[in-house]
Amino acid sequence: MHFGPEAEGTRYKAIALHVDSAGKQKHEDMGFFQGWGTALEQLVAHAKSL
């Protein structure tokens, strides 16, 4: 994960590297993509509550 300044906010960048397409597909099937979205939504909600 990377965080950095962006205009009047913060840029958040997450990168996932896979050895092969089968590993990528396995993580997609396990719900990792949706999990990252949920984690980001929770992080945004927490930051706004501070």
HUQUIHU-V444672 format. One line per field, one symbol per residue. ss: DSSP state (A for helix, B for strand, O for the rest). psi: psi as a letter, one per 30 degrees, with the letter a starting at -180 (. if undefined). Layout:
ss: ???
psi: ???
//
This chain:
ss: OBBBBBOOBBBBBOOOOOOOAAAAAAAAAOOAAAAAAAAAAAAAAAAAAO
psi: kkklkjcgakkkkkkkkkelfeeeeeeeefgeeeeeeeeeeeeeeeeff.
//
